[in-house]
């Protein structure tokens, strides 16, 4: 099961992904995340609006970051299906 982190603004997509078999955790928008916190996820899904505010642009991580801006929930799932599951 892939572990996915999403922004709170994308909770409706989180519900869709949970029903599709993903383990989903919401990210707090008032925190900055470091590499070790992000590395526990297979992917992080962002709305695109707060990418800089949350500090993701400056964070180096091997976790896949998906910008969901303008994407349908099915398109997001397709992108997540391409992401390898981390050990």
Buried (B, 14 or more C-beta within 10 A) or exposed (E): EBBBBBBEBBEEBBEBBEEBEBEBEEBEEEEEBEEEBBEEBBBBBBBBBBBEEBEBEEBEBEBBBBBBEEBEBEEBBEBBEEBEEBE
